[in-house]
Amino acid sequence: MTASRLEREPDDSNGLSFEALYRQRDPRLETLRKLSNPWPEHPSGKQEGVHKGPLLPEATAAIVPHDVFRQMVHEASGPKAMRQALRIQLLRCDTPREIFKVVAVAMRYQYTAENLAVLEEPLIRALYRCRQHASDPEVLNTLNAIISRFRIKGLQVNPMLTFMALKFAARARSLRGMKRHLKMVREEGLTMSSNMFRSIIAKCSIGHRGLGEIRNGRWRRSELFQVLTGFDDCKHLPIEKQYHLGTILIRDDWQYLHGWVAVLARCRDSQGVWNEWVLWKDTPARRKPRMLQVPTGSHKVTTRHRGDHWFVEQATMSGDLAIAWKILQETEIPFHYLKPRTKDRLLDGLEHATVIDEHIRNELMKKHDRDLLNIERATDRSLRDQYGFPYDDDGPIVAETERELHDAAEGGAA
């Protein structure tokens, strides 16, 4: 078809021929661009300050039926398609049973198992999602089974799965789980960061409130002490072959040390807190303190001040107030600089104080006032300042708004 024929052909806007569409290609594009909600034009040039984090797909759809999922894995043309099928199914699992189904399909052949072993992120997200329908011990058992299947197949277990198993063992208060996975960390030579070390200790529910005990109960002191200082059947081994949390501790790093001291205090190991205090006094962070870049605060804080205050507080938490007063004396911290709850605990063991100054007397009187106020609130009685015995309040029996109802005169029969 020649160009002259195209020019002689009439302009029919309603025609469906290829020639008519070809002639009107530019006007159609202009009309599409003027429609509502057009696609935004891509900015030209290099964009500065534009940061886009990784977008992780969410499990918003229903789980793929098992027979369809098996067919998807079987018909996958390569590793990329196979991992995509496994990932899609894992991101929709929210029970251990569904996760086991995915693992069973992937473990049928070696090459499918290898593709599953590198998908640690979907596995971790699926296991965390299981907490909505399963307890922490059940999630730990699921994770143990997955790691065991990987090791049977001769696959490399991702360190994130091992550390996740450690955290769930701490949550589930499982001595056997902690021992098993700490041994894996030692055998595989994994490096545990300070954040992971603190996270594992925090999962033992050592905080001031202990909210983790609501879901999983409380650690037995003897078992938690084994996790920290050495398992009973491993104490005969040399220190380089033991695998408790104490072997991972880096005392020169405060990010490790402050959680370690807190968990010792939680176990009521006052002697262990004292031993750590003796070691802390010779560390460079205390002998040559450095300023801390605290975002807010009225006074400057150094590494020495931070550490000394923490040791005094945790010594009171350990229950041995004699050691707490001794540490306070060696730190030379003024008593009124301490936290209120730390001062209250120290005042309970005032007989161990070597010097009682005016600040301590004032804090002791304030503590007595608070204790008396709590007694008055509990017994609904007040204590006379001059006599010291309880008496009833002289307030009105009923509220003033109801006084007229009770004072109303009685009339005739109703």
C-alpha positions as CSV (number, residue, x, y, z in Angstrom):
1,M,0.0,0.0,0.0
2,T,1.6,3.3,-1.2
3,A,1.8,6.5,0.8
4,S,-0.3,8.4,-1.9
5,R,-3.2,6.0,-1.4
6,L,-3.1,6.6,2.4
7,E,-3.2,10.4,1.7
8,R,-6.2,10.0,-0.7
9,E,-8.2,7.8,1.7
10,P,-10.9,9.7,3.6
11,D,-10.4,10.4,7.3
12,D,-13.0,8.2,9.0
13,S,-12.7,8.5,12.8
14,N,-15.1,5.5,13.3
15,G,-13.1,3.1,11.1
16,L,-11.6,0.0,12.6
17,S,-8.9,-0.5,10.0
18,F,-5.2,-0.5,10.8
19,E,-4.7,2.5,8.6
20,A,-7.2,4.6,10.5
21,L,-5.6,3.6,13.9
22,Y,-2.2,4.4,12.5
23,R,-3.2,7.9,11.4
24,Q,-4.9,8.7,14.7
25,R,-2.2,7.3,17.0
26,D,-1.0,10.7,18.2
27,P,-4.4,12.2,19.0
28,R,-5.4,9.0,20.9
29,L,-2.3,9.2,23.1
30,E,-3.0,12.9,23.8
31,T,-6.6,12.0,24.8
32,L,-5.4,9.1,27.1
33,R,-3.0,11.5,28.8
34,K,-5.8,13.9,29.6
35,L,-8.0,11.3,31.2
36,S,-8.5,11.3,35.0
37,N,-5.9,9.6,37.2
38,P,-3.2,9.5,34.5
39,W,0.1,7.8,35.2
40,P,2.6,10.4,36.6
41,E,5.5,11.2,34.3
42,H,8.8,9.8,35.4
43,P,11.0,12.7,36.7
44,S,13.9,13.5,34.5
45,G,17.4,13.7,35.9
46,K,19.0,12.3,39.0
47,Q,16.8,12.4,42.1
48,E,18.4,13.5,45.3
49,G,17.2,12.5,48.8
50,V,14.8,9.9,47.5
51,H,15.1,6.8,49.6
52,K,12.9,3.8,49.1
53,G,13.1,1.0,51.6
54,P,12.5,-2.7,50.7
55,L,8.8,-3.4,50.1
56,L,8.0,-6.8,51.6
57,P,4.8,-8.4,50.4
58,E,2.1,-9.0,53.0
59,A,0.0,-12.1,53.5
60,T,-3.3,-10.6,52.5
61,A,-4.6,-13.4,50.3
62,A,-5.9,-16.8,51.2
63,I,-3.5,-19.7,51.2
64,V,-3.1,-21.6,48.0
65,P,-4.7,-25.1,48.0
66,H,-2.2,-27.8,48.7
67,D,-2.7,-29.7,45.5
68,V,-2.4,-26.4,43.5
69,F,0.8,-25.5,45.4
70,R,2.4,-28.9,44.7
71,Q,1.6,-28.5,41.0
72,M,3.2,-25.0,41.0
73,V,6.4,-26.4,42.5
74,H,6.4,-29.4,40.1
75,E,5.9,-27.2,37.0
76,A,8.4,-24.5,38.1
77,S,10.8,-23.9,35.2
78,G,13.8,-22.8,37.3
79,P,15.1,-21.8,40.7
80,K,13.5,-18.3,40.4
81,A,10.0,-19.6,39.7
82,M,10.3,-22.3,42.4
83,R,11.4,-19.8,45.0
84,Q,8.5,-17.6,44.0
85,A,6.0,-20.4,44.5
86,L,7.5,-21.3,47.9
87,R,7.6,-17.7,49.0
88,I,3.9,-17.1,48.0
89,Q,2.8,-20.0,50.0
90,L,5.0,-19.2,53.1
91,L,3.7,-15.6,53.2
92,R,0.2,-17.0,53.7
93,C,0.9,-19.6,56.3
94,D,-0.2,-18.8,59.9
95,T,-0.2,-22.2,61.6
96,P,2.6,-24.8,62.1
97,R,0.6,-27.3,60.2
98,E,0.6,-25.1,57.0
99,I,4.3,-24.5,57.4
100,F,5.0,-28.2,57.7
101,K,3.1,-28.9,54.5
102,V,5.3,-26.4,52.6
103,V,8.4,-28.0,54.1
104,A,7.3,-31.5,53.3
105,V,6.8,-30.6,49.6
106,A,10.1,-28.8,49.4
107,M,12.0,-31.6,51.1
108,R,11.0,-34.3,48.5
109,Y,13.9,-33.5,46.3
110,Q,17.4,-32.0,47.0
111,Y,17.1,-29.1,44.6
112,T,13.7,-28.0,46.0
113,A,15.1,-28.2,49.5
114,E,18.1,-26.0,48.5
115,N,15.7,-23.4,47.3
116,L,13.7,-23.5,50.5
117,A,16.9,-23.2,52.7
118,V,17.7,-19.8,51.2
119,L,14.2,-18.4,51.9
120,E,14.9,-17.5,55.6
121,E,12.9,-14.3,55.4
122,P,9.6,-15.8,54.4
123,L,10.2,-18.7,56.9
124,I,10.9,-16.2,59.8
125,R,7.8,-14.2,59.0
126,A,5.6,-17.3,58.8
127,L,6.9,-18.5,62.2
128,Y,6.2,-15.1,63.8
129,R,2.8,-15.1,62.3
130,C,2.1,-18.5,64.0
131,R,2.2,-16.8,67.4
132,Q,-1.4,-15.7,66.7
133,H,-2.7,-19.2,66.8
134,A,0.1,-21.2,68.6
135,S,2.1,-21.0,71.8
136,D,5.8,-20.2,71.8
137,P,6.8,-23.8,72.7
138,E,4.8,-25.0,69.6
139,V,6.6,-22.4,67.4
140,L,9.9,-23.6,68.9
141,N,9.1,-27.2,68.1
142,T,8.3,-26.2,64.5
143,L,11.6,-24.3,64.2
144,N,13.5,-27.2,65.6
145,A,11.9,-29.6,63.1
146,I,12.8,-27.3,60.2
147,I,16.4,-27.0,61.3
148,S,16.7,-30.7,61.8
149,R,15.4,-31.4,58.3
150,F,17.9,-28.9,56.8
151,R,20.8,-30.6,58.6
152,I,19.6,-34.1,57.6
153,K,19.7,-32.9,54.0
154,G,23.2,-31.5,54.4
155,L,22.0,-27.9,53.9
156,Q,23.5,-24.8,55.5
157,V,21.2,-23.4,58.2
158,N,20.9,-19.7,58.0
159,P,22.3,-18.0,61.2
160,M,19.1,-16.0,61.5
161,L,17.1,-19.2,62.0
162,T,19.5,-20.4,64.7
163,F,19.3,-17.1,66.5
164,M,15.5,-17.1,66.1
165,A,15.4,-20.5,67.7
166,L,17.5,-19.2,70.6
167,K,15.0,-16.4,71.2
168,F,12.0,-18.7,71.1
169,A,13.8,-21.1,73.5
170,A,14.3,-18.2,75.9
171,R,10.6,-17.3,75.5
172,A,9.4,-20.8,76.0
173,R,11.7,-21.2,79.1
174,S,13.2,-24.3,77.5
175,L,16.5,-25.4,79.0
176,R,16.9,-28.1,76.4
177,G,16.3,-25.7,73.5
178,M,18.8,-23.2,74.8
179,K,21.4,-25.8,75.3
180,R,20.9,-27.3,71.8
181,H,21.1,-24.0,69.9
182,L,23.9,-22.5,72.0
183,K,25.9,-25.6,71.1
184,M,25.1,-25.0,67.4
185,V,26.3,-21.4,67.7
186,R,29.6,-22.6,69.2
187,E,30.1,-25.5,66.7
188,E,29.4,-23.3,63.7
189,G,31.5,-20.4,64.9
190,L,28.7,-17.9,64.6
191,T,29.2,-14.4,65.8
192,M,26.4,-13.0,68.0
193,S,26.0,-9.3,67.8
194,S,25.3,-7.1,70.9
195,N,21.7,-6.5,69.7
196,M,21.1,-10.3,69.4
197,F,22.7,-10.9,72.8
198,R,20.5,-8.3,74.5
199,S,17.4,-9.6,72.6
200,I,18.0,-13.2,73.9
201,I,18.4,-11.9,77.5
202,A,15.4,-9.7,77.2
203,K,13.3,-12.8,76.1
204,C,14.0,-14.2,79.5
205,S,11.7,-11.6,80.9
206,I,14.1,-9.8,83.2
207,G,12.5,-6.4,83.0
208,H,11.2,-4.4,85.9
209,R,7.6,-5.5,85.1
210,G,8.2,-8.9,83.7
211,L,5.4,-8.8,81.2
212,G,6.7,-11.9,79.3
213,E,5.7,-14.0,82.4
214,I,2.1,-13.4,81.6
215,R,2.3,-15.5,78.4
216,N,5.0,-18.1,79.2
217,G,5.5,-18.2,82.9
218,R,8.7,-17.7,84.7
219,W,12.1,-19.3,84.3
220,R,13.3,-21.6,87.1
221,R,16.3,-19.9,88.7
222,S,18.4,-23.1,88.6
223,E,17.7,-23.6,84.9
224,L,18.3,-20.0,83.9
225,F,21.5,-20.0,85.9
226,Q,22.7,-23.0,83.9
227,V,22.0,-21.1,80.7
228,L,24.1,-18.2,82.0
229,T,27.1,-19.8,83.7
230,G,27.3,-23.4,82.5
231,F,25.2,-26.5,82.0
232,D,25.5,-29.2,84.6
233,D,26.7,-31.9,82.2
234,C,29.3,-29.6,80.6
235,K,31.1,-28.0,83.6
236,H,33.9,-30.6,83.3
237,L,34.8,-29.3,79.8
238,P,37.4,-26.7,79.3
239,I,36.1,-23.2,78.9
240,E,36.8,-23.0,75.2
241,K,34.5,-26.0,74.6
242,Q,31.6,-24.8,76.8
243,Y,28.7,-23.0,75.2
244,H,26.7,-21.1,77.8
245,L,25.9,-17.4,77.4
246,G,28.8,-16.4,79.6
247,T,31.2,-17.7,76.9
248,I,29.7,-15.3,74.4
249,L,29.9,-12.2,76.7
250,I,32.2,-9.4,75.7
251,R,32.8,-7.4,78.9
252,D,34.6,-4.6,77.2
253,D,31.4,-3.7,75.3
254,W,28.7,-2.1,77.5
255,Q,26.0,-3.2,75.1
256,Y,26.8,-6.8,76.2
257,L,27.6,-6.1,79.8
258,H,24.6,-4.2,81.0
259,G,22.1,-6.9,80.0
260,W,24.4,-9.5,81.5
261,V,24.5,-7.8,84.9
262,A,20.7,-7.4,84.8
263,V,20.0,-11.0,84.2
264,L,22.4,-12.0,87.0
265,A,20.5,-9.7,89.4
266,R,17.3,-11.3,88.1
267,C,18.7,-14.7,89.2
268,R,19.5,-13.2,92.7
269,D,23.2,-13.9,92.0
270,S,24.5,-11.1,94.2
271,Q,28.0,-12.6,94.2
272,G,28.0,-12.6,90.5
273,V,27.0,-9.0,90.4
274,W,29.8,-8.2,92.8
275,N,32.4,-10.1,90.7
276,E,31.3,-8.1,87.6
277,W,31.6,-4.9,89.6
278,V,35.2,-5.8,90.5
279,L,36.0,-6.4,86.9
280,W,34.2,-3.2,85.8
281,K,36.3,-1.0,88.1
282,D,39.4,-1.9,86.0
283,T,37.9,-1.4,82.6
284,P,38.9,1.5,80.3
285,A,35.3,2.8,80.2
286,R,35.5,3.5,84.0
287,R,39.2,4.5,84.4
288,K,39.1,6.7,81.3
289,P,35.5,7.8,81.0
290,R,34.1,9.3,77.8
291,M,31.2,11.6,77.4
292,L,27.9,10.1,76.1
293,Q,25.9,11.8,73.4
294,V,22.6,11.7,75.2
295,P,19.9,13.4,73.1
296,T,18.1,14.9,76.1
297,G,19.1,15.6,79.7
298,S,19.9,18.4,82.0
299,H,23.5,17.2,82.9
300,K,26.3,15.5,81.1
301,V,26.7,11.7,81.5
302,T,29.9,9.7,81.1
303,T,30.5,6.0,80.7
304,R,31.6,5.8,84.3
305,H,28.4,7.5,85.6
306,R,26.2,5.2,83.5
307,G,27.9,2.1,84.6
308,D,28.1,2.9,88.3
309,H,24.4,3.9,88.5
310,W,23.5,0.6,86.7
311,F,25.6,-1.5,89.1
312,V,24.0,0.1,92.2
313,E,20.5,-0.4,90.8
314,Q,21.1,-4.1,89.9
315,A,22.8,-4.8,93.2
316,T,19.6,-3.7,94.9
317,M,17.6,-6.0,92.5
318,S,19.8,-8.9,93.5
319,G,18.5,-8.8,97.0
320,D,21.8,-8.4,98.9
321,L,21.5,-4.8,100.2
322,A,24.9,-5.1,102.0
323,I,26.6,-5.5,98.7
324,A,24.5,-2.7,97.2
325,W,25.5,-0.2,100.0
326,K,29.1,-1.3,99.5
327,I,29.0,-0.6,95.8
328,L,27.3,2.7,96.4
329,Q,30.1,3.7,98.8
330,E,32.8,2.8,96.3
331,T,31.1,4.8,93.5
332,E,30.8,7.9,95.6
333,I,27.4,8.7,94.0
334,P,25.3,11.1,96.1
335,F,22.3,9.4,97.5
336,H,19.8,11.9,96.1
337,Y,21.1,11.3,92.5
338,L,19.6,7.7,92.5
339,K,16.3,6.7,91.1
340,P,13.3,6.7,93.5
341,R,12.9,2.9,93.5
342,T,16.6,2.3,94.0
343,K,16.6,4.7,97.0
344,D,13.6,2.9,98.5
345,R,15.3,-0.5,98.3
346,L,18.5,0.8,99.8
347,L,16.5,2.4,102.7
348,D,15.1,-1.0,103.5
349,G,18.7,-2.1,104.4
350,L,19.8,1.1,106.1
351,E,21.7,-0.8,108.8
352,H,24.4,-1.6,106.1
353,A,25.1,2.1,105.5
354,T,28.4,3.4,106.9
355,V,27.5,7.1,106.7
356,I,24.0,8.6,107.1
357,D,23.9,12.2,106.0
358,E,21.0,14.7,105.8
359,H,19.9,13.6,102.4
360,I,19.4,10.0,103.5
361,R,17.5,11.2,106.6
362,N,15.2,13.3,104.4
363,E,14.6,10.4,102.0
364,L,13.9,8.1,104.9
365,M,11.2,10.4,106.2
366,K,9.6,10.7,102.8
367,K,9.6,6.9,102.5
368,H,7.9,6.6,105.9
369,D,5.2,9.2,104.8
370,R,4.6,7.1,101.6
371,D,4.3,3.9,103.5
372,L,1.9,5.4,106.0
373,L,-0.2,6.9,103.2
374,N,-0.4,3.4,101.6
375,I,-1.5,1.9,104.9
376,E,-4.2,4.6,105.3
377,R,-5.5,3.9,101.8
378,A,-5.6,0.2,102.3
379,T,-7.3,0.3,105.7
380,D,-9.5,3.4,105.0
381,R,-8.3,5.0,108.2
382,S,-6.2,8.0,109.0
383,L,-3.4,8.4,111.6
384,R,-3.4,11.3,114.0
385,D,-0.1,13.2,113.7
386,Q,0.1,13.8,117.5
387,Y,-1.1,10.5,118.9
388,G,-0.4,7.9,116.2
389,F,-3.6,5.8,116.5
390,P,-6.2,5.5,113.7
391,Y,-9.5,7.5,113.6
392,D,-12.4,7.8,111.2
393,D,-12.8,10.7,108.9
394,D,-15.1,13.5,110.1
395,G,-16.5,14.0,106.6
396,P,-20.1,13.7,105.5
397,I,-21.7,10.3,105.4
398,V,-23.4,11.0,102.1
399,A,-22.6,13.4,99.3
400,E,-24.0,16.9,99.5
401,T,-26.0,16.3,96.4
402,E,-28.0,13.6,98.2
403,R,-28.3,15.4,101.5
404,E,-31.8,16.8,100.7
405,L,-33.1,13.3,99.9
406,H,-32.1,12.0,103.3
407,D,-33.3,15.1,105.2
408,A,-36.7,15.2,103.6
409,A,-39.6,15.2,106.1
410,E,-42.0,12.3,106.0
411,G,-45.7,12.9,104.9
412,G,-48.8,10.8,104.9
413,A,-49.3,7.3,103.8
414,A,-48.2,6.5,100.2
